[in-house]
Amino acid sequence: MTAPRISDRAAHADKRPFLVARAAVTAAIRGHFARADFVEVETACLQVSPGNEAHLHAFETTIRATDGASAPLYLHTSPEFACKKLLAAGEERLFALARVFRNRERGPLHHPEFTMLEWYRARAPYTALWADCADLLRLAADAVGTDRLAWRGIVIDPFAEPEVVTLAEAFARHAGIDLLASVAPGGETDRETLAAAARAAGIRVAPDDTWADVFSKVLVERVEPKLGMERATILCEYPVCEAALARVAPHEPRVAERFELYACGVELANGFGELTDAAEQRRRFEAEMDEKARVYGERYPLDEDFLDALPHMPDAAGCALGFDRLVMLASGARRIEDVLWTPVAELP
């Protein structure tokens, strides 16, 4: 089915209530962060590295100088690297409503260009971001005058305190799997142990599936559909190998200070206690790019300026939230394009 033209008056009239809701949530978020003494920053979309996660795909372009010299650049997949450089430069509390770009992504919850709300707190534990997330759910509901968040028939109370569940608890509860039995104290993983547990739980495991592949299958098939069903869920303490930008948890060396926020079964946010060890960050990025090269036959450059900035960054916590998805749940929209003023044209 061909999408209606942006200039189609009838189609726009149908979408307009969702777009008005978007404007209301935007204004409410800016006011909320201003009252909490955050500064809004605007980061460049063009970067030397789009990010170094194996399964994220970027848009590549070329920058040309007046003398004809040229170099590759990428549209960022997140403002994260730039925001952390600003933390290293001395900013204490910052947020960005950033346009970000991810290739090979399109569907009811995905769009190649979307808005990410990203914020950072210097000298704060990552648990402080859990309260921020709860505040943002309430804020969005208040902004559009609703007492519920909804998507595909699932309705939750945005004013209820989110439940907090660790990955280990979630795997045990929803799949009957001891996740950490396959993770060593140094973060190394045992593929066969997790694969055997997944098979016993009735999950198909392919011969060439890695530990990460099996982990993702269990998460997607058994865990995520159960999250954020009556109230929001904070899913925390990811295995270290699934948290490339997060520091190791002080109480358990097998897990990292990473969490995700779910509402109505939809992943809304991803937050970290930020890693500031440049050597360890480089090692993790290189491992991610090795995996990208293995699976997709390509790799992205590292942002050396970012790695140089890490030792100067204070202890901090940061979170990225899918702004369009939040508006969808608050406004009752069916798909992400309902809350976008001008969606990207589809392939012919």
N, C-alpha and C positions, 0 to 999 in steps of 0.2 A: 504493500500500500504506500503510495506516494504521500509524503508529508505536505500539508498545506503551505502555501507561500506565506512568508512573514507578513506581507502586506495584505493578506486576506482578512477583510474586516470581520467577517463572521467568526473565523477561527480565532482571531485576536480577542474578540469580545468574550469568547468562551474561556480563554486563558487569563483574561485581565484580573479576575479576583485573586488568582494565585500570584500574579505579578505584584499586585498591590500588597498582598501579604508579605511578599519578599521585601518590598521597600520598608514595611513596618518593622520586620525583624532586623533588617540592616540598621535602621536608625536606633532600635533598642539596644543592639549589641554595641554599637559605637558609644552610646551613652553609658552603658554598663561598664565598659572598660575605662572610659574617661573618669568615671566616679571612683574607680579603683586605682587611679594614678598610673594607668598604662599610657604609653605613647603609641600612636598609630604610625607604622612605617610602611613605606612603599619600596619594594625591592625590584631590581631589574629582572625582567622575564628572560633575557638572553644571558646565558651562563656558559662557562667553559666546560662544566659538567652538569648534566641534568639530574644527577643522583646516581647512586651506585647499588641499587637493588636489582637482583638478577632478573626478576620478572616484570619490571617496569620498562615501558617502551617510550622513547622520546621522539620529538620532532627535531630534525637536524636542519640547520641552515648554514649560510656562509656570510661572514662579515668581510667587507672589502674596504680597503683604505683608498684615499685619493690617488696614491701612487700605484695602485693596482695590486698591492699585497693583499692576501686573503688568508682566512683561517676559519675552521669550523666552529660554530657555536650551536647551542641547543636551547630550545624553550624549556624552562625549568618544569620539573614535575612537582616541585614543592619549593616554597621560599626558605626552606630550613637552613641551608648552608649560609645564605645571606643573613638571616636573622641571628644565627650563632656568631657570625663575624661582628655583628653589631653588639651582641653581649660582650664579646672580647674587647670591643672598643669602649665599653663602659655603660651601655644601657642596662637598666635594671629590670624594667617591666615593659614589654613591648607586645604589640599584636599587629597582624596584617590580615586584611581581607584581599587575598591575592588571587589573580587569575592564573591558573596553572593548566598544564597541557600533558595529556597522556595518550599516546597512540595505541591503536588496536583495542580501544575500549569504547563500546557503545551498547546501550541497553536501557532497561527501565531505571536502573540506578547508576548508570555510567554514561559519560559524555566526554568527547576528546578535549573539550575546553570547559573548565568548571571553576567554581570559586572555593577556595580553601581558607577557612579561618584558622590562623595559627597564632599561638601566643606562648610567651615564655616568662617564667618567674626566676630571677636570680636568687640564690640562697634560699630556696624553698624545696621541701621534699616533694616527690612526685605524687604523693597522696593529696597534696594541696590541689592538684588538678582535678581530682575526682569531685571535689566540692564545686570547682569551676564548671565542670560538665553538668552537674545537677542544676546549678544556677542557670545555665544556658537553656536547658530544656524548659524550665519554668518561664524564663524570659521570653522564649519564642511563643509559648502558649499564651502568655499574657498579651504579647504584642498583637496577636491576631484574634484575641478574645475567645479563646477556647479553653476547655478543661480537659482536653485529651490529645494524644498523638495517635495517628492511625495510618495504617498501610495494609492493603490487601486483606481487609477484614479483621486485622489484629489491632486492638485498641488498648492503650495503656494510660496510666495516670502520670502526667509529667511532673506532678507536685509531690509524688511519693519519693522517699529516699531510695536511690539505686541499691540493689543488692551487690555485694562484692564477692566474687568467686574466683579462685585461682584456676589456672589451666589444669593442674593436677586434680583438683576437686571436680572440675567440669568433665574431664575425661573419665574419671571414675564413676561419676553420677550418671552420665548420659551414654557412655559406651562400655562401661565395665573394664576400663583399661588403666593400668598403673603406668602413667606416662613417664614418671621420673625413674622407673626401673630401667629405661632405655637411655638415660642420660648420666654420664659420669661426672664426678665432682669438678673436673676441668672443663666441662662443657661438651666433651666428645660424645657422639651418639652411637647407639647400637641398633643398626637397621634391622637385624634379624629378630631381636627381642620385640621391637615395636610391630614389625610385620606379623609375627606369630600371634600377638595379642589382637591385632586388627582382624586377622583371618578368623580367630576364635569368636570375635564379635560380629562376624558375618559381613565384613567389609572386604571387597575384592582388592587384592594387591597384585600388581603386575610384576613380572620378574625383574624388570629394569627400574622399578620404583626405588628412589632413594629414601632415606629416613624422612627427609623434608616432604617428599611426595606423600608418604603414608600419613605423616602428621597432618598434612593439609586435607587429605581425604577424610580422616576421622573428624577433623574440625568442621569441615563443610557439611558432611553427611549427617553427623550425629550431634554435634555440639551447637553450632550456630543456629540451627532451626529452633532451639529451645531457649534462646537468650532474649531477654527484654520482652517477655510475653505479657506480664501484668504490670511490671514496672521496669525501669531501665536496669541494665546489668553492666557492672564494671568487671571485665574479665582480665585478670592480672597475673603477674609472675610467669611470663613466657620463658621457655627454655632459652638459654643464652644464644644458641645458634639461630633462633627466630627473632632476635632483637639486635640487629647489627649496629644500631646507634645508641643503645642503652647500656648503662653500667650494670655490673653484676650486683645482685641483691646482697646486702651484708650478712643476712641470716642464712642464706642458702646459695652455695656457689654454682648450683646447677641451673639457676633461674636468674632472670634479669628484671630490672625495674621498668617493665613495659606493661601497658594496659590498653585495652580497647573498650569503647563504649558502644553498647547495643541497645536499640529501642525498636520494638515491633519486629524483631528478628533482623533488623537492618544495622550493619556496622556504621556508626556515625563518627567515631573519633579514635585516634591512635596517639598515645602519649608515652613519654619516657622520663626517667631520671637520666639526664644526659651524660654520655660518655665524654670525658675530656682527655683521655690518654691517646695522644696522636699516633703512637706506634701501634697500639692495639686497634685503633680505628683504621689505620692503613691496612693492617693484616686482614681485618674483616672485609673491607672494601675489595681487596684483591681476591679474597675467596669468593665474594659475590660475583665479581667480574669473571673469574674462572668458570663459575657455574653458568653465567650468561653465555660465555663463549661455547661451553659444552652443549647447551640446549639450543641456542639461537645463532651461534656462529658470529657473534659480534660482542664488543665490549665498549664501555664509555671511559673517557679519561678521568683521572682523579683530579679534584680541585685542590691543588697544592696550597693555594692561599687559605683555604678552609682548614687544611691539616696544620698549617703553620699557626693559625689562630687558636686552635683548640687548647694548647697549654695556657693561654692567656684568658680563657673563658672561666668565669666563676662557676662553682657548683650551681646547677640550674635544673629546672624541670620545664618541659615543653610539650605542647599538644597540638595536633592538627585535626580539625573537624570539618567534615564535608558540609559546607554551608547550604548547598542546594538541597541535600538530603534532609537537613533539619527543617528547611522551609516546606519541603514536601510533606513531612509527617505532621507539621503544625497546621498546614492549610488543607490537608486531605487530597493533595494531588496524586495522580496515579503513576506518573513517570517524571523523570527529571526534566524532560523538555517542557513540561507544563510550567515550570518555574524559571525558565530561561527566556529572557526578552527576545534574543535572536539566536536560536540554536545554529550550530555549524551545519552547513549543507551536507546531505548524505551523498554517498558515492552514487554515480549514475548507474 
